Amino acid sequence: MSRPETRKLDPREKHFWTPGPSAGLDLFLRHLAPEKRVDQSVRPVLYIHGATFPSALSVAHRFDG
């Protein structure tokens, strides 16, 4: 099974595919690390979304500031 091409909205993004819980189901993971981590008390966020809205638009969207 071929996987669709995924476009990076940020050059720092890393993309991963991992086997899902069912045969034939693969999960796509998009990792976007912070540019720099100033406050060590700030924790990473795991964002899980459905299949009807692209992760790039919801996770890598840039807001002013």
Secondary structure, 3 states (H helix, E strand, C coil): CCCCCCCCCCCCCEEEEEECCCCCCEEEEEECCCCCCCCCCCCCCCCCCCCCCCHHHHHCCCCCC
